[in-house]
Amino acid sequence: MFARWIDPHVRTSIALAVLILSITGLVLADRGTHSPLWPTLNSPVMTVATSPGPDLPPPVTTGTAAPFQARGAHGRFALSHGRLLASGTRTMFAEVRISADSSAIDQNGAPPVAFVLVVDTSGSMAGQKLLDARRSALSMLSQMRDQDQVAVVRFSTDANVVVPMMPVRNARYAAQDQIARMTASGNTDIANALRTASSVLAASVREGPRRIVLVTDGRDTSGAPRYLASSVASREASDGITVSALGIGQDYDDAYLADLASSGRGNYEFLRDTSSLDQFLAKEIRETARTTVISASAELDLPPGVRVRDVWGAGWDRTANGARLLFGSLFAGDERRALVTFEVDAGEPGSVTELHARLSWTPVGGELVQVDLPTMRVESVATARQVDDARDLSVLASVASVTASRREVEAARAFEQGDRDAAMRINAANMAALDSAATTAPADEAQRLRAQRRAYERNQGVYSTQPPSAAPARAIGAQEYKNADRANAY
């Protein structure tokens, strides 16, 4: 959807970069046309000024960010602006970062995990692909603990449970014949496969981590609505179940699988062929075994005049008081990042808008944790200079990074479809935008932005020298989906 933002008559990458930054909400109209697009290094960015009204206490100076820490997780809630230009509709961002504590895990004492492997056995998987899938399924069993639970579902036109949910110690002996008998034929019904996997998990243990991993090389040919599989994955995620998706080869629908994995709060990966399928499954098993936080979420209480326009990096739904962000489950050391775009009706100078956030999660084997954060106050002010002096550059750096990732996905798709010029144009604009953002971003964020920019230089080499095709484009897209959906991919 971002392609419509690029004007084909704009000739320079700098102009395109300014356009991209404007679209993300770092707009000159919100700042004053004579101010720099990014604040100077001398600008204080952690001050929120508030003005007392008749029913308000004396002025309070707080930060644009509120850190939090409780059993099992820690993180930060931050606003991009402490002040907004008065008397108009303004764009503002909130960033929520949540990390699972990276303390050592007692693997022997941890609750058993429940893991369902869902394998495409449609006609296109015949031959080496199916052989590799069988081998990888058996290899998966050797990497899991005896007390873990595992099931295998095969799907094509229909879906069948090849290995019912059972302890791994039993599956190592009982599953070999069933897996070996899997054959390839028929069409591809992904949503039905997920529903079948869900029914299998319903009978499993619920105390520990639960994960569904779907492997396919083709597009859903069932005729079901496109959103159906993602809806199933979203429902599973809200119940604490992670759904990951792996696309193999060049014939599957990458946007479909990426959306499915995002809805399921899992991983999306691309493989050129099935030869390294066992490595992907090994990663999924490690993450599942190291999961320490289940069903992390954030509740945002928003006053009238503040609307959610978009959320990147988390599932979300509207509530009576605002919005609820869904992060899913996190493994030790994992960090999730959500960026929320608000439209704010800023009042007269001196008026204050208040936002409140609460976070909750369940440590594996523990009780629900709830954290209330301090109320954030954003003041409406008369001048762009006042706006400039109360912005959080780390949040704006994240916005620049994620916006570039979403745009680079568009570049990769254009390249796959044979439009080399569009891919090059979008890629150049992204590099210029990252250069601009890095000049004033805090040191750590600037380093990540420059690393992302270097990756885009390599992408430029692909776009300029290789024949347009799916394989290089999908490898690029998978990396960008990861950066837009998880923290610090670069």
C-alpha positions as CSV (number, residue, x, y, z in Angstrom):
1,M,0.0,0.0,0.0
2,F,3.0,2.3,0.3
3,A,3.7,2.3,-3.5
4,R,1.1,5.0,-4.0
5,W,3.2,7.4,-1.9
6,I,6.1,7.5,-4.4
7,D,5.7,10.2,-7.0
8,P,7.4,8.9,-10.2
9,H,8.3,12.5,-11.2
10,V,10.4,13.1,-8.1
11,R,14.0,12.8,-9.3
12,T,16.1,12.8,-6.2
13,S,16.4,10.4,-3.4
14,I,16.5,13.2,-0.9
15,A,13.2,14.5,-1.9
16,L,11.8,11.0,-1.7
17,A,13.3,10.6,1.8
18,V,11.6,13.8,3.0
19,L,8.3,12.4,1.5
20,I,8.7,9.2,3.4
21,L,9.4,10.9,6.7
22,S,6.5,13.2,6.2
23,I,4.2,10.3,5.7
24,T,5.3,8.6,9.0
25,G,4.1,11.7,10.9
26,L,7.3,13.6,11.2
27,V,5.5,16.3,9.2
28,L,6.6,19.9,8.7
29,A,3.0,20.9,9.4
30,D,3.3,19.6,12.9
31,R,6.7,21.3,13.6
32,G,6.8,24.5,11.7
33,T,8.2,24.9,8.2
34,H,11.4,26.6,9.3
35,S,12.6,24.0,11.8
36,P,14.9,21.1,11.0
37,L,13.2,17.8,10.1
38,W,15.1,16.1,12.9
39,P,15.9,17.9,16.2
40,T,19.5,19.2,16.8
41,L,21.8,17.4,19.2
42,N,21.4,20.4,21.6
43,S,17.6,19.9,21.8
44,P,16.4,18.4,25.1
45,V,14.2,15.5,24.2
46,M,13.1,14.0,27.5
47,T,11.0,17.0,28.9
48,V,7.2,17.0,28.9
49,A,5.9,20.5,29.9
50,T,2.5,20.7,31.4
51,S,0.3,23.7,32.1
52,P,-2.0,23.7,35.1
53,G,-5.7,24.3,34.6
54,P,-8.2,25.1,37.2
55,D,-8.6,21.5,38.3
56,L,-5.0,20.4,37.8
57,P,-2.1,20.2,40.4
58,P,0.9,22.4,40.0
59,P,3.1,21.9,36.9
60,V,4.9,18.6,36.8
61,T,7.9,17.8,34.7
62,T,8.2,14.1,33.6
63,G,9.9,12.2,30.8
64,T,8.5,11.0,27.5
65,A,9.4,7.5,28.6
66,A,8.4,5.2,31.5
67,P,10.5,2.1,32.1
68,F,8.9,-1.0,33.8
69,Q,10.2,-4.2,35.3
70,A,8.4,-7.0,37.1
71,R,8.7,-10.8,37.4
72,G,9.9,-12.2,34.1
73,A,10.0,-9.1,31.9
74,H,11.1,-5.5,31.6
75,G,10.7,-2.8,29.0
76,R,9.7,0.8,28.2
77,F,6.7,2.8,27.1
78,A,7.6,6.0,25.3
79,L,5.9,8.8,23.4
80,S,7.5,10.5,20.4
81,H,6.3,13.9,21.5
82,G,5.9,15.6,24.8
83,R,4.3,18.6,23.1
84,L,2.2,19.0,20.0
85,L,1.3,22.1,18.0
86,A,-2.0,23.4,19.2
87,S,-5.3,23.7,17.4
88,G,-5.2,20.9,14.8
89,T,-5.0,17.2,14.2
90,R,-1.4,16.0,14.9
91,T,0.4,12.7,14.4
92,M,2.1,11.2,17.4
93,F,3.7,7.8,18.1
94,A,4.0,5.5,21.1
95,E,6.6,2.8,21.3
96,V,6.2,-0.2,23.6
97,R,9.2,-2.5,24.1
98,I,9.0,-5.6,26.2
99,S,11.8,-8.1,26.8
100,A,11.7,-11.5,28.5
101,D,14.4,-11.7,31.2
102,S,17.4,-13.5,29.9
103,S,18.2,-15.3,33.2
104,A,19.2,-19.0,33.0
105,I,16.4,-21.5,32.4
106,D,16.2,-24.8,34.2
107,Q,15.4,-26.9,31.3
108,N,14.7,-30.0,33.5
109,G,12.4,-28.1,35.8
110,A,10.6,-26.1,33.1
111,P,7.0,-27.2,32.2
112,P,6.7,-29.4,29.1
113,V,6.1,-27.7,25.8
114,A,3.4,-28.6,23.3
115,F,4.6,-28.4,19.7
116,V,2.5,-29.1,16.5
117,L,4.3,-29.5,13.2
118,V,1.9,-28.8,10.2
119,V,3.3,-30.1,6.9
120,D,2.0,-29.4,3.4
121,T,1.6,-32.7,1.5
122,S,-0.1,-31.2,-1.5
123,G,1.0,-32.4,-5.0
124,S,3.7,-29.7,-5.3
125,M,5.6,-31.3,-2.3
126,A,6.1,-34.6,-4.2
127,G,9.7,-35.9,-4.5
128,Q,12.7,-34.4,-2.6
129,K,10.6,-31.8,-0.7
130,L,8.5,-34.5,1.0
131,L,11.6,-36.6,1.7
132,D,13.2,-33.6,3.4
133,A,10.0,-32.9,5.3
134,R,9.9,-36.4,6.6
135,R,13.6,-36.3,7.6
136,S,13.2,-33.0,9.3
137,A,10.1,-34.2,11.3
138,L,12.1,-37.2,12.6
139,S,15.1,-34.9,13.4
140,M,12.8,-32.6,15.3
141,L,11.9,-35.4,17.7
142,S,15.5,-36.0,18.6
143,Q,15.9,-32.4,19.7
144,M,13.0,-32.3,22.1
145,R,12.9,-33.4,25.8
146,D,11.2,-36.7,26.7
147,Q,8.5,-34.9,28.7
148,D,7.6,-32.5,25.9
149,Q,4.5,-33.2,23.8
150,V,4.5,-33.3,20.0
151,A,2.0,-33.9,17.2
152,V,2.3,-33.9,13.4
153,V,-0.5,-32.8,11.0
154,R,-0.4,-33.2,7.3
155,F,-2.6,-31.2,5.0
156,S,-3.5,-30.9,1.3
157,T,-7.1,-30.8,0.2
158,D,-8.0,-31.9,3.7
159,A,-6.0,-32.2,6.9
160,N,-5.2,-35.3,9.0
161,V,-3.5,-35.9,12.3
162,V,-0.5,-38.1,11.4
163,V,0.9,-38.2,14.9
164,P,-1.6,-37.4,17.8
165,M,-0.4,-35.3,20.7
166,M,1.9,-37.5,22.9
167,P,5.0,-37.3,25.0
168,V,8.2,-37.1,22.8
169,R,9.5,-40.2,24.6
170,N,6.6,-42.2,23.0
171,A,6.6,-40.3,19.7
172,R,10.2,-41.3,18.9
173,Y,9.1,-44.9,18.5
174,A,5.4,-44.5,17.5
175,A,5.8,-41.7,14.9
176,Q,8.3,-43.1,12.5
177,D,6.0,-45.3,10.5
178,Q,3.3,-42.6,10.4
179,I,5.7,-40.0,9.1
180,A,7.2,-42.3,6.6
181,R,3.8,-43.1,5.1
182,M,3.0,-39.4,4.3
183,T,2.5,-39.0,0.5
184,A,2.0,-35.9,-1.6
185,S,-1.3,-35.2,-3.6
186,G,-4.1,-32.8,-3.7
187,N,-4.5,-29.0,-3.2
188,T,-3.6,-26.7,-0.3
189,D,-6.0,-25.7,2.5
190,I,-4.0,-23.7,5.0
191,A,-6.8,-22.4,7.2
192,N,-8.2,-25.9,7.7
193,A,-4.8,-27.2,8.6
194,L,-4.5,-24.5,11.3
195,R,-7.9,-25.4,12.7
196,T,-6.9,-29.0,12.9
197,A,-3.7,-28.1,14.7
198,S,-5.7,-26.0,17.1
199,S,-8.0,-28.9,18.0
200,V,-4.9,-31.1,18.6
201,L,-3.5,-28.5,21.0
202,A,-6.8,-28.1,22.8
203,A,-6.2,-31.5,24.4
204,S,-2.6,-30.8,25.4
205,V,-1.1,-29.4,28.6
206,R,-1.8,-25.7,29.1
207,E,0.8,-24.7,31.7
208,G,3.7,-24.5,29.3
209,P,4.5,-22.9,26.0
210,R,2.5,-24.0,23.0
211,R,3.5,-23.5,19.3
212,I,2.2,-24.4,15.8
213,V,4.7,-24.4,13.0
214,L,3.3,-24.5,9.4
215,V,5.5,-25.5,6.5
216,T,4.2,-25.0,2.9
217,D,5.5,-24.4,-0.6
218,G,2.3,-23.3,-2.2
219,R,-0.6,-20.9,-2.1
220,D,-3.9,-21.6,-0.4
221,T,-6.2,-23.0,-3.1
222,S,-9.2,-23.9,-0.9
223,G,-11.2,-20.8,-2.1
224,A,-11.5,-19.7,1.6
225,P,-11.3,-15.9,2.2
226,R,-7.8,-14.7,2.3
227,Y,-8.0,-13.4,5.9
228,L,-9.3,-16.7,7.3
229,A,-6.0,-18.3,8.1
230,S,-4.7,-15.1,9.8
231,S,-7.9,-14.9,11.8
232,V,-7.3,-18.5,13.1
233,A,-3.7,-17.6,13.9
234,S,-4.8,-14.4,15.7
235,R,-7.2,-16.4,17.8
236,E,-4.5,-18.9,18.7
237,A,-2.1,-16.0,19.7
238,S,-4.8,-14.5,22.0
239,D,-4.9,-17.9,23.8
240,G,-1.1,-18.0,24.3
241,I,-0.3,-20.2,21.3
242,T,2.5,-19.0,18.9
243,V,2.0,-19.7,15.2
244,S,5.1,-19.6,12.9
245,A,5.1,-20.0,9.1
246,L,7.8,-21.2,6.7
247,G,7.6,-20.6,3.0
248,I,9.6,-22.9,0.6
249,G,10.6,-22.0,-2.9
250,Q,9.0,-19.4,-5.2
251,D,5.4,-20.4,-5.6
252,Y,3.9,-19.6,-2.2
253,D,2.2,-16.3,-1.3
254,D,4.8,-14.4,0.9
255,A,2.4,-11.7,2.0
256,Y,-0.2,-14.3,3.0
257,L,2.3,-16.3,5.1
258,A,3.9,-13.2,6.6
259,D,0.5,-11.9,7.7
260,L,-0.3,-15.3,9.1
261,A,2.9,-15.4,11.2
262,S,2.4,-11.8,12.3
263,S,-1.1,-12.6,13.4
264,G,0.1,-15.6,15.3
265,R,3.0,-13.6,16.9
266,G,5.5,-16.1,15.5
267,N,8.3,-16.2,13.0
268,Y,8.1,-16.0,9.2
269,E,11.0,-17.4,7.2
270,F,11.8,-18.1,3.6
271,L,13.8,-21.1,2.3
272,R,14.9,-21.6,-1.2
273,D,14.4,-25.4,-0.8
274,T,13.8,-28.0,1.9
275,S,17.4,-28.9,2.4
276,S,17.7,-26.7,5.5
277,L,14.2,-27.3,6.9
278,D,15.6,-29.1,9.9
279,Q,17.6,-26.0,10.9
280,F,14.4,-23.9,10.8
281,L,12.6,-26.4,13.0
282,A,15.6,-26.6,15.4
283,K,15.2,-22.8,15.9
284,E,11.5,-23.1,16.5
285,I,12.1,-25.8,19.1
286,R,14.8,-23.8,20.9
287,E,12.6,-20.7,21.1
288,T,9.6,-22.8,22.4
289,A,11.7,-24.5,25.0
290,R,13.2,-21.2,26.2
291,T,9.8,-19.4,26.4
292,T,9.5,-17.7,29.7
293,V,6.6,-15.2,29.1
294,I,3.1,-16.0,27.8
295,S,0.4,-13.7,26.4
296,A,2.1,-10.4,27.0
297,S,-0.2,-7.4,26.2
298,A,-0.6,-3.7,26.8
299,E,-3.8,-1.8,27.4
300,L,-3.8,1.8,26.3
301,D,-6.4,4.2,27.8
302,L,-7.0,7.1,25.4
303,P,-9.0,10.2,26.0
304,P,-11.5,11.6,23.5
305,G,-9.7,13.2,20.6
306,V,-6.9,10.5,20.4
307,R,-7.4,7.8,17.8
308,V,-5.2,4.8,16.8
309,R,-4.5,4.9,13.1
310,D,-2.0,2.0,12.8
311,V,-0.1,-0.5,14.9
312,W,3.2,-2.1,13.8
313,G,4.8,-5.0,15.6
314,A,1.8,-6.3,17.6
315,G,-1.7,-7.6,17.1
316,W,-4.3,-5.2,18.3
317,D,-8.0,-4.6,18.9
318,R,-10.0,-1.6,20.0
319,T,-11.4,-1.5,23.5
320,A,-14.0,0.7,25.2
321,N,-11.2,3.0,26.5
322,G,-8.7,2.8,23.7
323,A,-6.7,-0.2,22.4
324,R,-5.1,-3.5,23.4
325,L,-1.8,-4.6,22.0
326,L,-1.0,-8.3,21.8
327,F,2.7,-9.3,21.9
328,G,2.3,-13.0,22.2
329,S,4.8,-15.2,24.0
330,L,8.5,-14.3,24.5
331,F,11.5,-16.6,25.0
332,A,14.4,-15.6,27.3
333,G,16.2,-12.6,25.8
334,D,13.5,-12.0,23.2
335,E,12.4,-8.4,22.7
336,R,9.2,-7.3,21.1
337,R,8.6,-3.7,19.8
338,A,5.2,-2.2,18.9
339,L,4.8,1.2,17.4
340,V,1.4,2.9,17.6
341,T,0.4,5.8,15.3
342,F,-2.0,8.2,16.9
343,E,-4.1,11.0,15.4
344,V,-4.4,13.6,18.2
345,D,-6.9,16.5,18.2
346,A,-4.6,19.1,19.9
347,G,-6.5,21.7,21.8
348,E,-5.7,25.3,22.6
349,P,-2.2,26.2,23.8
350,G,-1.8,25.1,27.4
351,S,-4.3,22.2,27.2
352,V,-3.1,18.8,28.2
353,T,-3.8,15.3,26.7
354,E,-3.3,12.3,29.0
355,L,-2.5,8.8,28.1
356,H,-2.3,5.8,30.4
357,A,-0.9,2.3,29.8
358,R,-1.0,-1.0,31.6
359,L,1.0,-4.1,30.8
360,S,0.4,-7.7,31.7
361,W,1.9,-11.1,31.1
362,T,2.1,-14.5,32.6
363,P,5.6,-16.0,33.5
364,V,5.7,-19.7,32.6
365,G,4.8,-21.6,35.7
366,G,3.7,-18.4,37.5
367,E,0.8,-16.1,38.1
368,L,-0.4,-13.2,36.0
369,V,1.7,-10.0,36.3
370,Q,0.1,-6.6,35.9
371,V,2.0,-3.3,35.7
372,D,0.4,0.1,35.8
373,L,2.6,2.9,34.2
374,P,2.5,6.6,35.1
375,T,0.1,8.7,33.1
376,M,1.8,10.5,30.3
377,R,0.8,14.2,29.7
378,V,1.3,15.9,26.3
379,E,0.8,19.6,26.2
380,S,-0.5,21.6,23.3
381,V,1.8,24.5,22.5
382,A,1.9,27.6,20.3
383,T,5.2,27.2,18.4
384,A,7.1,24.5,16.5
385,R,10.2,25.3,18.5
386,Q,8.5,24.1,21.7
387,V,7.4,20.9,19.8
388,D,11.0,20.3,18.8
389,D,12.3,20.7,22.3
390,A,10.2,17.8,23.7
391,R,10.6,14.9,21.3
392,D,12.0,11.5,22.0
393,L,14.5,10.7,19.2
394,S,14.7,7.0,20.1
395,V,11.1,6.6,19.2
396,L,11.5,8.5,16.0
397,A,14.4,6.4,15.1
398,S,12.3,3.3,15.5
399,V,9.6,4.9,13.3
400,A,12.2,5.6,10.6
401,S,13.5,2.0,10.8
402,V,10.1,0.3,10.6
403,T,8.9,2.7,7.9
404,A,11.9,1.8,5.8
405,S,11.4,-1.9,6.3
406,R,7.8,-1.7,5.2
407,R,8.9,0.3,2.1
408,E,11.7,-2.2,1.4
409,V,9.2,-5.0,1.3
410,E,7.4,-3.0,-1.4
411,A,10.8,-2.7,-3.3
412,A,11.3,-6.4,-3.1
413,R,7.8,-7.2,-4.4
414,A,8.3,-4.7,-7.2
415,F,11.6,-6.5,-8.1
416,E,10.0,-9.9,-8.0
417,Q,7.3,-8.7,-10.4
418,G,9.9,-7.4,-12.8
419,D,9.8,-3.7,-12.0
420,R,13.5,-3.1,-11.4
421,D,13.1,0.7,-11.7
422,A,10.5,0.9,-8.9
423,A,12.6,-1.3,-6.7
424,M,15.7,0.8,-7.2
425,R,13.7,4.1,-6.7
426,I,12.2,2.9,-3.4
427,N,15.4,1.5,-2.2
428,A,17.3,4.7,-2.8
429,A,14.6,6.7,-1.0
430,N,14.9,4.3,2.0
431,M,18.7,4.8,2.2
432,A,18.3,8.5,2.1
433,A,15.7,8.4,4.8
434,L,17.9,6.2,7.0
435,D,20.8,8.6,6.5
436,S,18.7,11.5,7.6
437,A,17.4,9.7,10.7
438,A,20.8,8.4,11.8
439,T,22.3,11.9,11.9
440,T,20.5,12.9,15.1
441,A,19.3,9.5,16.5
442,P,20.8,8.4,19.8
443,A,24.0,6.5,19.5
444,D,22.6,2.9,19.7
445,E,19.7,3.6,17.4
446,A,22.0,5.5,14.9
447,Q,24.2,2.4,14.8
448,R,21.2,0.2,14.0
449,L,20.0,2.6,11.4
450,R,23.3,2.6,9.6
451,A,23.5,-1.2,9.7
452,Q,20.0,-1.2,8.1
453,R,21.3,1.2,5.5
454,R,24.3,-1.0,4.7
455,A,21.9,-3.9,4.2
456,Y,19.9,-1.8,1.8
457,E,23.1,-1.1,-0.1
458,R,23.5,-4.9,-0.6
459,N,19.8,-5.0,-1.7
460,Q,20.6,-2.3,-4.2
461,G,23.3,-4.7,-5.6
462,V,20.7,-7.4,-6.0
463,Y,18.2,-5.1,-7.6
464,S,20.7,-3.7,-10.1
465,T,22.6,-6.9,-11.1
466,Q,20.3,-9.9,-10.8
467,P,17.4,-10.9,-13.0
468,P,14.1,-10.1,-11.3
469,S,12.9,-13.3,-9.5
470,A,11.2,-14.5,-6.3
471,A,14.1,-16.0,-4.5
472,P,16.3,-13.0,-3.8
473,A,13.2,-10.8,-3.3
474,R,11.7,-13.1,-0.7
475,A,14.9,-13.4,1.2
476,I,15.0,-9.6,1.4
477,G,11.3,-9.4,2.4
478,A,11.6,-11.9,5.2
479,Q,14.3,-9.9,6.8
480,E,12.2,-6.7,6.6
481,Y,9.1,-8.4,8.0
482,K,11.3,-9.4,10.9
483,N,12.5,-5.8,11.6
484,A,8.9,-4.5,11.3
485,D,7.5,-7.1,13.6
486,R,10.4,-7.7,16.1
487,A,12.9,-5.4,17.8
488,N,16.4,-4.9,16.6
489,A,16.6,-7.1,13.5
490,Y,19.6,-4.9,12.5
